[in-house]
Amino acid sequence: MHLCTLRYEYTKLRIIILVKFERHLPVWDNMEFTLHKDFSEIPAPVWNALAGAGITDTPFTRHEMLSLWWQSLGGGEWKEAELVLVSASENGELIGIAPLFKAEYDGRPTLLLVGSIEVSDYLDLIVCADDLPRFVAGLFDFLAQSGTTAGLPFDWYNLPDSSPSLPALKAEAEKRGWAYQEEIYRPTPRIGLDGDFDAYLARIDKNKGTRSAVKCGGPLRVVRCNSISSRMERGWKPRSNLSLN
């Protein structure tokens, strides 16, 4: 028996799954799973195409983001870690990616999602919804048989509460007779916008803080809030010095 733990966002929950390994080959037998030693083994355009079509399309699942995070181990958040980057292909086509790493956490070796914990807002498996159930089944079996990951617990953070991964993981656990438990990890505020982003900006009172929006590569936009900076231009100074590293 070993432990799977997943934590996810909007309201962040913790999922605990007690695992007893049983192989279910018919579910994923056509998928070929590969353990990669480096991000360069999966071409960025192929990775990003799958991420864009996948169940959680955010900047935090893109090849550029996760490969850079891995180079610094989250800016030093992790001192030592071993990459466990798993992909699944079918008929030569990339079907799914599980960007994981192995590290000491809570006093034991654990498998976590690359990008954990503090740097990335949202993390998830990279796979299309139709392929998700058999990808999860195959991934669990593949990791359970691998020499470096067999028997390790999963402790995954920052999956959105709307992620299809959650019911898929629960269903697979129940199918295998595994104990499954959820607990709240951390609430995360979010604001739903009525209409597109341009319509939202057009409705904002510019005297209340938001001054401009700048396109930054496709649909991603950077919004600059100037309510404090404009006050500083008029001679206002903060009460204490702040440093962002």
C-alpha positions as CSV (number, residue, x, y, z in Angstrom):
1,M,0.0,0.0,0.0
2,H,1.3,3.5,-0.7
3,L,-0.2,7.0,-0.6
4,C,-1.4,9.3,-3.4
5,T,-2.1,12.9,-2.3
6,L,-3.3,15.7,-4.6
7,R,-4.0,19.3,-3.8
8,Y,-5.8,21.6,-6.2
9,E,-6.9,25.2,-6.6
10,Y,-9.6,27.6,-6.8
11,T,-10.7,26.2,-3.5
12,K,-7.6,24.0,-2.9
13,L,-8.3,20.5,-1.7
14,R,-6.1,17.6,-0.7
15,I,-6.9,14.2,-2.1
16,I,-5.5,11.1,-0.3
17,I,-5.6,7.8,-2.1
18,L,-4.3,4.6,-0.5
19,V,-3.0,2.5,-3.4
20,K,-2.7,-1.2,-3.8
21,F,-1.1,-1.9,-7.2
22,E,-3.1,-3.9,-9.6
23,R,-2.4,-3.8,-13.4
24,H,-5.3,-3.1,-15.8
25,L,-3.6,-3.6,-19.2
26,P,-6.8,-3.6,-21.4
27,V,-7.5,0.1,-20.5
28,W,-4.2,1.5,-21.9
29,D,-2.4,-1.3,-23.7
30,N,-2.1,0.8,-26.9
31,M,-0.3,3.6,-25.1
32,E,3.4,3.6,-25.0
33,F,4.7,5.2,-21.8
34,T,8.2,6.7,-21.7
35,L,10.3,8.1,-18.8
36,H,12.3,11.1,-19.9
37,K,15.5,12.5,-18.5
38,D,15.1,16.0,-19.8
39,F,12.5,18.4,-21.1
40,S,14.4,18.6,-24.4
41,E,13.2,15.1,-25.2
42,I,9.7,16.4,-25.9
43,P,9.6,19.2,-28.5
44,A,8.2,22.4,-27.2
45,P,5.7,22.9,-30.1
46,V,4.3,19.4,-29.6
47,W,4.1,19.8,-25.9
48,N,2.3,23.2,-26.1
49,A,-0.1,22.0,-28.7
50,L,-1.2,19.2,-26.4
51,A,-1.3,21.7,-23.4
52,G,-3.5,24.1,-25.4
53,A,-6.0,21.3,-26.3
54,G,-5.8,19.7,-22.9
55,I,-7.9,19.7,-19.8
56,T,-6.2,22.7,-18.1
57,D,-4.9,25.3,-20.6
58,T,-2.9,27.8,-18.6
59,P,0.6,29.4,-19.0
60,F,1.7,27.2,-16.1
61,T,1.5,24.0,-18.1
62,R,3.5,25.2,-21.1
63,H,6.9,23.7,-21.9
64,E,8.7,27.1,-21.5
65,M,7.3,27.6,-18.0
66,L,7.9,24.2,-16.6
67,S,11.3,23.7,-18.1
68,L,12.5,27.0,-16.7
69,W,11.0,26.2,-13.4
70,W,13.0,22.9,-13.4
71,Q,16.3,24.6,-14.2
72,S,16.1,26.5,-10.9
73,L,13.9,24.1,-9.0
74,G,11.4,26.8,-8.4
75,G,13.9,29.5,-7.7
76,G,15.5,27.4,-5.0
77,E,12.2,26.2,-3.4
78,W,13.6,22.7,-3.7
79,K,17.2,21.9,-2.9
80,E,17.4,18.4,-4.5
81,A,15.0,16.7,-6.9
82,E,14.9,14.0,-9.6
83,L,12.9,14.6,-12.7
84,V,10.2,12.1,-13.4
85,L,8.8,13.3,-16.7
86,V,6.4,10.7,-18.2
87,S,4.8,10.8,-21.6
88,A,2.3,8.5,-23.4
89,S,2.1,8.1,-27.1
90,E,-0.3,6.1,-29.3
91,N,0.5,5.4,-33.0
92,G,3.3,7.9,-32.9
93,E,1.1,10.7,-31.5
94,L,1.7,12.3,-28.1
95,I,-1.3,11.6,-26.0
96,G,-0.4,12.7,-22.4
97,I,2.3,14.2,-20.2
98,A,2.8,13.8,-16.5
99,P,5.5,16.4,-15.5
100,L,6.6,15.0,-12.1
101,F,9.6,15.1,-9.9
102,K,10.8,13.1,-6.9
103,A,11.9,14.9,-3.8
104,E,11.9,14.6,0.0
105,Y,8.7,16.1,1.3
106,D,7.1,15.7,4.7
107,G,10.0,13.4,5.7
108,R,9.7,10.9,2.8
109,P,10.4,10.6,-0.9
110,T,7.4,11.8,-2.8
111,L,6.2,12.4,-6.4
112,L,5.1,16.0,-7.0
113,L,4.0,18.0,-10.1
114,V,6.7,20.1,-11.6
115,G,5.9,23.7,-10.7
116,S,5.0,22.9,-7.1
117,I,4.3,24.5,-4.8
118,E,4.6,28.3,-4.4
119,V,5.5,29.5,-7.9
120,S,2.7,28.1,-10.1
121,D,-0.9,29.1,-9.7
122,Y,-2.4,26.1,-11.5
123,L,-0.9,22.7,-12.3
124,D,-2.4,19.5,-13.9
125,L,-1.8,16.5,-16.1
126,I,-1.4,17.5,-19.7
127,V,-3.9,15.4,-21.7
128,C,-7.1,15.7,-23.6
129,A,-10.3,14.9,-21.8
130,D,-11.2,11.9,-24.0
131,D,-7.8,10.3,-23.2
132,L,-7.7,11.2,-19.5
133,P,-9.2,8.0,-17.9
134,R,-6.9,5.5,-19.6
135,F,-3.9,7.9,-19.3
136,V,-4.4,8.0,-15.5
137,A,-4.8,4.2,-15.4
138,G,-1.6,3.6,-17.4
139,L,0.3,6.3,-15.6
140,F,-0.4,4.7,-12.2
141,D,0.6,1.3,-13.5
142,F,3.8,2.6,-15.2
143,L,5.0,4.5,-12.1
144,A,4.2,1.5,-9.9
145,Q,6.5,-0.7,-12.0
146,S,9.3,1.8,-12.5
147,G,12.4,1.2,-10.4
148,T,12.8,4.7,-9.1
149,T,9.1,5.5,-8.4
150,A,7.6,2.2,-7.3
151,G,5.7,2.6,-4.1
152,L,6.1,6.3,-3.8
153,P,3.2,8.5,-2.6
154,F,1.8,11.3,-4.9
155,D,1.5,14.7,-3.3
156,W,0.1,17.1,-6.0
157,Y,-0.7,20.8,-5.5
158,N,-2.6,23.5,-7.3
159,L,-5.0,21.5,-9.6
160,P,-8.1,23.6,-10.4
161,D,-11.2,22.4,-8.7
162,S,-12.8,22.3,-12.1
163,S,-10.1,19.9,-13.5
164,P,-11.4,16.7,-15.1
165,S,-8.4,15.0,-13.5
166,L,-10.2,14.9,-10.1
167,P,-13.2,12.7,-11.0
168,A,-10.9,10.6,-13.3
169,L,-8.6,10.0,-10.4
170,K,-11.4,9.2,-8.0
171,A,-13.0,6.8,-10.5
172,E,-9.7,5.0,-11.1
173,A,-9.1,4.7,-7.3
174,E,-12.6,3.3,-6.7
175,K,-12.2,0.9,-9.6
176,R,-9.0,-0.5,-8.0
177,G,-10.5,-0.6,-4.5
178,W,-8.2,2.2,-3.2
179,A,-9.2,4.4,-0.3
180,Y,-10.0,7.9,-1.5
181,Q,-10.2,11.0,0.7
182,E,-10.4,14.8,0.1
183,E,-9.6,17.7,2.4
184,I,-9.5,21.5,1.9
185,Y,-6.0,22.8,1.4
186,R,-6.4,26.6,0.7
187,P,-9.2,28.8,-0.7
188,T,-8.1,30.8,-3.8
189,P,-10.0,34.0,-4.8
190,R,-11.1,34.3,-8.4
191,I,-13.2,36.8,-10.4
192,G,-15.4,35.7,-13.3
193,L,-15.6,38.2,-16.2
194,D,-18.8,38.9,-18.0
195,G,-17.8,38.9,-21.7
196,D,-14.3,39.2,-23.1
197,F,-11.4,41.0,-21.6
198,D,-11.7,44.1,-23.8
199,A,-15.3,44.5,-22.7
200,Y,-14.3,44.2,-19.1
201,L,-11.6,46.9,-19.5
202,A,-14.1,49.2,-21.2
203,R,-16.4,49.1,-18.2
204,I,-13.6,49.9,-15.6
205,D,-13.5,53.3,-14.1
206,K,-9.9,54.4,-14.9
207,N,-9.8,56.5,-11.7
208,K,-10.1,53.3,-9.6
209,G,-6.7,51.8,-10.5
210,T,-6.5,50.0,-13.8
211,R,-4.8,52.2,-16.4
212,S,-3.7,50.0,-19.2
213,A,-3.6,46.6,-20.7
214,V,-0.7,45.3,-22.8
215,K,-0.9,42.3,-25.1
216,C,1.7,39.7,-24.2
217,G,1.8,36.8,-26.7
218,G,-1.7,35.7,-27.7
219,P,-4.6,35.8,-25.2
220,L,-2.4,36.6,-22.2
221,R,-2.5,40.2,-21.1
222,V,-0.6,42.1,-18.5
223,V,-2.7,44.7,-16.6
224,R,-0.8,47.5,-14.9
225,C,-2.5,49.1,-11.8
226,N,-1.3,52.6,-11.4
227,S,-3.2,53.8,-8.3
228,I,0.0,53.6,-6.1
229,S,2.5,54.5,-8.8
230,S,0.6,57.7,-9.7
231,R,0.6,58.7,-6.0
232,M,4.3,58.2,-5.8
233,E,4.7,60.5,-8.9
234,R,2.9,63.2,-6.9
235,G,5.5,62.9,-4.1
236,W,3.8,60.2,-1.9
237,K,6.2,57.8,-0.2
238,P,5.3,54.4,1.4
239,R,5.8,54.1,5.2
240,S,8.3,51.2,4.7
241,N,10.6,49.9,2.0
242,L,9.4,46.8,0.2
243,S,11.6,44.5,-1.8
244,L,10.3,41.9,-4.2
245,N,12.9,39.2,-5.1
